[in-house]
């Protein structure tokens, strides 16, 4: 389950993460698995449930560029 689902809080992921998978709730009230790609964006939002995923900053305080 995405712990931030419906709370307005973002789920933080590592700065080098390229994509995430969202399934909504872990029970029967979830949604089909969707894969969201960050590309050059620091955050992505699931178009089913609205859950937001945010890449954490690297040590310098800036988002790490993904090649």
HELIX and SHEET records of a PDB file:
SHEET    1   A 3 UNK A  10  UNK A  13  0                                        
SHEET    2   A 3 UNK A  52  UNK A  55  1                                        
SHEET    3   A 3 UNK A  43  UNK A  45 -1                                        
SHEET    1   B 2 UNK A  19  UNK A  22  0                                        
SHEET    2   B 2 UNK A  34  UNK A  37 -1                                        
END                                                                             
